[in-house]
Amino acid sequence: MEIYLDNSATTRCDKEVANLVTECMLEDYANPSSAHRKGFEAEKRVKQAAERIAETLKVLPREILFTSGATESDNMALIGCAHALEKEGRHLITTKIEHPAIGKAMQHLEKEGFEVTYLPVDSFGRISITDLKAALRPDTILVSIMMVNNEMGAVEPLSQAGSVIAEFNRANHASVLFHTDAVQGYGKLPIDVKGWKIDLLSVSAHKCNGPKGVGFLYIKEGTRIKPLLYGGGQQGGLRSGTLNVPGIAGMGLAAEKAYASLDRNVTFLYDLKSYFCKKIKENLDDIRVNGSCFWDGDTASFEKEKWKEAPHILSLSVRGVRAEVLLHALEDKGIYVSAGSACSTNHPGLSGTLKAIGLPEDLLESTIRLSMSHETTKRELDMAVAALSEIVPVLRRFTRR
């Protein structure tokens, strides 16, 4: 039996979604820009997907821009807006725990002469609203704060951040944009785009049971942004290139299905996380879940504070065992986890997120990520805990030698 606990890296494509993708490849295969019936049929698929996605966020379909995934969406949000707004200012704000798609894009902008402020986080991985207020200045043009951290699951206070930015804009007659990388939050938690005053939001389909190679960027109507890609002028000239109709159609259906069952899945996953933490505590020594109010408190505090952490991600530090060794030992038993962000594991180095939360140095190389989905069962978690209980003492003995 295989146990897949790496759903933050990617999720299994929903069967109904996969069937739709196949149908589009075989039946609605025309170029949606073509001026004939087959082209119109393909275009209908694109429009339907935009409507489905827009409905999940309560925004307009024309505010949805299709991309190849969240990395492109993040780059377009940051670089496209920075270039569009550089006459107003050249200062941006982000956090120290962003995904590399944000971090590397910010570094690129710094090389172009932009200035970036990186907000610190607390031991739970959350920014301070006071720090955000202090970082805003007259030449600030954009703030980018991820919704959910991909390594440890911290949920950032986007509602408060949006209010702070909006108040700054009112008081200073400014127009600072607010972007969020919502890859690990979309389809997992409620999102209030208008209430949180978000201008731009990035999503990747394969993180919510959709196909790989497709994503979208929500761009609030009226937002000034320049394209990264030039060519045939598709999508209003903002993102040239023939649209990936099968992927877009699949993403639209995956989004619709995720939000149709959102409340049920959120409750289910928080229950699983609480159960998993309890089992780990009962069966393993000298081990901790990072950034979890359940781990550092009790069931009552978890129920009160759980919205500060994602329901599906656990960052587990196992003292005395290297993460890579533990990952492969679990793999030998058919249990699949990650030693960090799968988007950057080909580039060895200590996690910037774990450093940012102040994790002790001896645990930086001893931390794995386990991430669940609505398909995960308590039986699978029991088996994972049993495997850890068997493997960890053995690996610790080898380490001491």
C-alpha positions in Angstrom: 0.0 0.0 0.0 1.3 3.4 -1.0 0.7 6.5 1.3 1.1 9.8 -0.5 1.7 12.7 2.0 3.3 15.1 -0.4 0.2 17.0 -1.6 1.8 20.4 -1.2 4.2 19.4 -4.0 1.3 18.3 -6.2 -2.0 16.6 -6.0 -3.5 13.7 -7.9 -5.6 15.0 -10.8 -9.3 14.4 -10.1 -10.7 11.7 -12.4 -13.6 13.9 -13.8 -11.1 16.7 -14.4 -8.7 14.3 -16.2 -11.6 13.1 -18.4 -12.5 16.6 -19.3 -8.8 17.4 -20.2 -8.8 14.3 -22.5 -12.1 15.2 -24.1 -10.8 18.7 -24.9 -7.6 17.3 -26.4 -9.5 14.9 -28.6 -12.7 16.9 -29.4 -12.3 20.6 -28.7 -8.7 20.7 -30.0 -9.0 23.8 -32.2 -7.2 27.0 -31.6 -9.6 29.2 -29.6 -8.5 32.2 -31.6 -9.6 30.7 -34.9 -12.6 32.3 -36.6 -14.5 29.1 -37.3 -17.0 26.9 -35.4 -14.3 24.6 -34.0 -12.4 27.6 -32.7 -15.6 29.0 -31.1 -16.2 25.7 -29.4 -12.7 25.8 -27.9 -13.2 29.4 -26.9 -16.4 28.4 -25.1 -14.3 26.0 -22.9 -12.0 28.9 -22.0 -14.9 31.2 -21.1 -16.6 28.6 -19.0 -13.4 28.0 -17.1 -13.0 31.7 -16.5 -16.6 31.9 -15.2 -16.1 28.9 -12.9 -12.9 30.3 -11.4 -14.3 33.8 -11.1 -17.3 32.4 -9.2 -15.0 30.8 -6.6 -13.4 34.2 -5.8 -16.6 36.3 -6.4 -14.8 38.4 -9.1 -15.3 39.0 -12.8 -14.4 36.5 -15.4 -12.4 39.2 -17.3 -10.2 39.6 -14.2 -8.8 36.1 -14.7 -5.6 35.8 -16.7 -4.6 32.3 -17.7 -0.9 31.4 -17.3 1.4 28.3 -17.3 1.2 28.1 -13.5 1.8 30.1 -10.3 5.5 30.7 -11.1 4.6 32.7 -14.2 1.7 34.3 -12.3 3.9 35.5 -9.5 6.6 36.8 -11.9 4.0 38.7 -13.9 2.4 40.2 -10.8 5.7 41.4 -9.5 7.7 42.3 -12.6 4.7 43.4 -14.7 3.4 45.8 -12.0 6.9 47.0 -11.0 7.6 48.0 -14.6 4.2 49.6 -15.0 4.5 51.6 -11.8 8.2 52.5 -11.6 7.6 56.2 -12.2 5.5 56.3 -9.0 8.2 54.5 -7.0 10.7 51.7 -6.9 10.1 50.1 -3.5 8.4 46.7 -2.9 7.6 44.8 0.3 7.5 41.0 0.8 8.3 38.5 3.5 11.3 36.4 4.3 9.4 33.1 3.8 8.0 33.4 0.3 8.2 30.8 -2.4 11.2 31.1 -4.7 8.9 32.3 -7.4 8.5 35.5 -5.4 11.9 35.6 -3.8 13.8 35.2 -7.0 11.6 37.6 -8.9 12.3 40.2 -6.1 16.0 39.6 -6.4 15.7 40.2 -10.2 14.0 43.5 -9.5 16.7 44.5 -7.0 19.2 44.0 -9.8 17.2 46.3 -11.9 17.5 49.0 -9.2 14.3 48.4 -7.2 14.5 48.3 -3.4 12.8 45.4 -1.5 11.9 45.2 2.2 11.7 41.6 3.5 9.4 41.4 6.5 10.5 39.0 9.3 8.1 36.4 10.8 7.5 35.0 14.3 8.1 31.4 15.5 4.7 30.5 13.9 5.8 31.9 10.5 3.5 34.9 10.6 4.3 38.5 9.8 3.7 41.4 12.2 1.2 44.0 11.0 3.2 46.6 12.9 6.2 45.7 10.8 4.1 46.0 7.6 2.9 49.5 8.7 6.5 50.6 9.4 7.7 49.3 6.0 5.2 51.3 3.9 6.7 54.5 2.5 5.8 57.1 -0.1 7.7 55.3 -2.9 6.2 51.8 -2.1 4.3 50.5 -5.2 3.5 46.8 -4.3 3.2 44.5 -1.3 3.4 40.7 -1.8 2.5 38.4 1.1 1.8 34.7 0.6 -1.5 33.4 1.8 -0.2 30.0 3.2 3.5 29.2 3.6 4.4 26.1 1.5 6.8 24.6 4.0 5.1 24.9 7.3 1.6 26.0 6.6 1.5 29.4 8.3 -1.6 31.4 7.3 -0.7 35.0 7.0 -3.1 37.8 8.2 -4.1 39.0 4.8 -7.3 40.7 5.9 -5.4 42.9 8.4 -2.6 43.5 5.8 -5.1 44.5 3.2 -6.8 47.0 5.6 -3.4 48.5 6.5 -2.4 49.0 2.8 -5.9 50.5 2.0 -5.6 52.9 4.9 -2.1 53.9 3.9 -3.4 54.5 0.4 -6.3 56.7 1.7 -4.1 58.7 4.0 -1.3 59.3 1.5 -3.3 59.4 -1.8 -1.2 56.4 -2.8 -2.0 53.3 -4.9 0.1 50.6 -3.4 -0.9 47.2 -4.9 -1.5 44.1 -2.8 -0.5 40.7 -4.2 -0.8 37.3 -2.7 0.6 33.9 -3.8 -2.4 31.8 -2.9 -1.1 28.5 -4.3 -1.3 26.6 -1.0 -4.5 28.3 0.1 -6.7 28.2 -3.0 -9.1 25.3 -2.7 -8.0 24.6 0.9 -9.4 27.7 2.7 -11.9 30.4 2.1 -10.6 33.5 0.2 -12.2 36.9 0.4 -10.6 38.8 -2.4 -12.7 42.0 -2.0 -12.8 41.9 1.8 -9.1 41.5 2.0 -8.6 44.2 -0.6 -6.4 42.1 -2.9 -5.4 43.4 -6.3 -3.5 40.4 -7.6 -3.7 36.7 -6.7 -1.7 33.7 -8.1 -2.9 30.1 -8.3 -1.6 26.8 -9.8 -4.1 24.2 -10.9 -2.1 21.1 -9.9 -2.1 22.0 -6.2 -5.9 21.5 -6.1 -6.5 18.3 -8.1 -6.2 20.0 -11.5 -3.7 19.4 -14.3 -0.1 20.5 -14.3 1.2 23.3 -16.5 -1.6 25.7 -16.1 -2.6 28.4 -13.6 -4.1 31.9 -13.4 -3.5 35.4 -12.1 -6.4 37.4 -10.8 -5.9 41.0 -11.8 -8.3 43.5 -10.3 -9.9 45.5 -13.0 -8.0 48.8 -13.5 -4.7 47.5 -12.1 -1.7 48.7 -14.1 0.5 45.9 -15.3 2.8 45.1 -18.2 3.0 41.8 -20.0 6.0 39.5 -19.7 5.3 37.7 -23.0 4.8 39.4 -26.4 3.4 37.9 -29.6 0.0 37.3 -30.9 -1.8 39.5 -28.4 -4.0 36.9 -26.8 -5.8 37.7 -23.6 -6.0 41.4 -24.3 -2.3 41.5 -25.1 -1.4 40.8 -21.5 -0.2 37.2 -22.1 0.5 36.2 -25.7 0.5 32.6 -26.8 -2.1 30.0 -27.9 -4.3 29.2 -24.9 -3.9 25.7 -23.3 -7.6 24.9 -23.7 -7.5 21.3 -22.1 -5.5 22.6 -19.1 -7.7 25.7 -18.7 -10.9 23.7 -18.9 -9.6 21.1 -16.4 -8.5 23.9 -14.0 -12.0 25.5 -14.2 -13.7 22.2 -13.2 -11.1 21.4 -10.5 -11.7 24.9 -9.0 -15.5 24.4 -9.1 -15.3 21.0 -7.4 -12.8 22.3 -4.7 -15.1 25.1 -3.7 -18.3 23.0 -3.8 -16.9 20.8 -1.0 -14.7 23.4 0.6 -16.4 23.6 4.1 -16.5 19.9 4.4 -12.9 19.4 3.3 -11.6 22.2 5.6 -13.3 20.6 8.7 -12.1 17.1 7.6 -8.4 18.2 7.2 -8.2 20.2 10.4 -9.6 17.0 12.2 -6.9 14.9 10.4 -4.1 17.4 11.4 -5.2 17.4 15.0 -5.4 13.6 15.0 -1.9 13.3 13.3 -0.3 15.6 15.8 -1.8 13.7 18.7 -0.6 10.4 17.4 2.9 11.7 16.8 3.1 13.1 20.4 2.0 9.8 21.8 4.4 7.6 19.8 7.6 9.6 19.2 10.1 11.3 21.4 12.2 14.4 20.7 10.1 15.4 17.7 8.0 18.5 17.1 5.6 20.0 14.6 6.7 23.5 13.7 4.4 26.4 13.8 1.4 24.5 15.1 -0.8 25.9 17.8 -2.0 22.3 18.5 1.5 21.1 19.1 2.3 24.0 21.5 -1.0 24.1 23.2 -4.0 21.8 23.6 -7.1 20.8 21.8 -9.0 23.9 23.0 -6.3 26.3 21.9 -6.1 24.5 18.5 -9.9 25.0 17.9 -9.5 28.7 18.7 -6.3 29.4 16.8 -6.3 26.8 14.0 -7.2 29.4 11.3 -3.6 30.7 11.7 -2.3 27.5 10.2 -3.3 25.5 7.1 -5.2 22.3 7.7 -3.1 20.2 5.3 0.6 20.9 6.0 2.8 19.7 8.8 6.5 20.6 9.2 8.0 17.8 11.3 11.5 18.2 12.9 13.1 14.9 14.0 16.2 15.6 16.1 19.2 13.4 15.3 18.0 12.3 11.9 18.8 13.9 8.5 15.6 14.8 6.6 16.9 13.2 3.3 17.8 9.9 5.0 14.3 9.8 6.7 12.6 10.7 3.5 14.2 7.7 1.7 13.6 5.3 4.6 9.9 6.2 4.5 9.9 5.8 0.7 11.2 2.3 1.2 8.0 1.6 3.1 5.8 3.2 0.4 5.3 6.5 2.3 6.0 9.6 0.3 6.9 12.9 2.0 9.1 15.9 1.2 12.3 17.3 2.7 11.1 20.8 2.0 9.6 22.6 -1.0 9.6 20.2 -3.9 9.9 23.3 -6.2 13.5 23.8 -5.0 14.8 20.5 -3.7 17.2 20.2 -6.6 19.0 23.1 -5.1 20.5 22.0 -1.8 20.6 24.4 1.1 19.0 25.1 4.4 15.4 26.3 4.4 15.1 30.0 4.6 11.6 29.6 6.1 12.9 27.4 9.0 15.8 29.9 9.6 13.3 32.7 9.6 11.1 31.2 12.4 14.3 30.7 14.5 14.4 26.9 14.3 17.5 25.6 16.2 20.4 24.9 13.9 20.5 21.2 14.7 16.9 20.8 13.4 17.3 22.7 10.1 18.5 19.6 8.3 16.2 17.3 10.2 12.8 18.6 9.1 10.4 16.9 6.7 7.0 18.2 5.3 3.9 16.0 5.4 0.9 17.3 3.5 -2.5 15.8 3.3 -5.5 15.9 1.0 -9.2 15.2 1.2 -8.3 11.7 0.1 -6.0 11.0 3.1 -7.3 8.6 5.7 -6.7 8.2 9.5 -5.6 4.6 8.7 -2.9 6.0 6.4 -1.7 8.4 9.1 -1.6 5.6 11.7 0.6 3.6 9.3 2.8 6.7 8.8 3.2 7.1 12.6 4.0 3.4 13.0 6.6 3.6 10.3 8.2 6.7 11.9 8.1 4.9 15.3 10.1 2.0 13.8 12.5 4.0 11.6 13.5 7.0 13.8 15.1 5.0 16.7 17.1 3.0 14.2 18.3 6.0 12.3 19.2 7.8 15.5 21.4 4.9 16.6 23.3 5.1 13.2 23.7 8.9 13.6 25.2 8.6 17.1 27.8 6.2 15.7 
